[in-house]
Amino acid sequence: KKNYGHGFYPSTNDQDPPLCGDIHFNKTINWTVSPHPSDEEVDFVTVAAHELGHALGLGHVSLSGALMFDSCKMPHRYLADDDIKGIKELYRNFG
């Protein structure tokens, strides 16, 4: 399985490493923003949204239709109810 990127979880205290909340992308990937990538291309929007989920604090889920599933099919440009529920639970006390 190819590693497209990595999203670091947000900081929870002053002792966390400085990469908390960062998102990194594999520069060797043939990225595209086309909603119809070829077999040789990877949808940047899908990967960026998934890694942003990690940077916001979401982990992987077992629901195959969710953006936060370990290996979602691309392109995947929508949030499943599970994705929305997860982010609402994390940030229910904000705003």
Disulfide bonds with the S-S distance in Angstrom:
none
